[in-house]
Amino acid sequence: MEVFLTSPWVPAEIIRAHGHRPRSAWPATPNRASAVPEGVCSFAQSLLSLAESHPDAALVFTTACDQMRRAADAALARSRSRIFLFNLPATWQSPAARNLYRAECARLGRFLTTLGGPHPKAEDLLSVMIDQENRRAALRQFIQRHPARLAAEALAGFYSEGIVPTAPPTDAIPVPRGIPVALIGGPLLPSQWSLFDDLESTGGRVVLNATEPGERCLPPPCPIPSPEQPPLPALADHYFDHAVDAFHRPNTRFYDWLGPRLHERQVRGLVLWVHVGCDLWRAEAASLRDAFHLPLLTLDAHVESTGGLRDTNRLAAFIESLQ
Ligand code: SF4
């Protein structure tokens, strides 16, 4: 069965090990969400449209934000048997939060067996973990060597179908130009990838994609547990320890992840990508300015597309100010 994940912080390995097909919600959300009520995040709303348009698939929502919880409530009211709400702890510094996360991974496994998947043996999960890790390693290499739009397409292919593109010879890769900027924020959907082109056409270049699913969502290499160790707690701990997101309290891990990368890549400006109705990411604008002392432009995102001419003009003015 297809199982859509609405967050990068739920291990797809668990779904694969239970014989289902993990797919991520970002590339699959309909380009046109149903009318979005005022104050509602268009991405969260689009997940409801996704649930409706895939009646034979299951969806895993999380408690990462209130909007997502509300979307999950609405989806559960319509179809309880194929919707799973994963309790993603907002805190991460206590053993209780870690134990909750581990318990949720185990509960997800039980849910997947109710959908007809077999209960996997430890070696089945281990072999999926190794395979997934190999794919991630190839993806990391691809991202390092390719411009941001191609990297975003590769990430979408990996999260959606598990596909990792093969890298062309190094000399086939065009040398990127433009003022280096970091793109930070919530979900960036395929219908919104023209943002990369808009940035380039205005003289900028994305050197760090910290949106969802960007580089921020790729955990570092997962140590493979020895055959004597149960693999599920090791997998759960790895995701728990390396989730980098705005919903955490405190969200210092996000800033600790961002800081060295902004420095290494000589980023000169930040573009904050915020879905209309998303207070979580919007609230980061002031903190990001304070933390990194870099100029910041906030762009409002709608599910359908980027903001058109108005945003292009704002981007052009922003990039010009960084010259
Ligand atoms: S974009 Fe923001 S409000 Fe929408 S689901 Fe993500 S975190 Fe929640």
Residues whose N, C-alpha, C, O or C-beta is under 5 A from the ligand:
A	BS01	SF4	C41 F43 A44 C65 Q67 M68 G186 P187 H275 G277 C278 L280
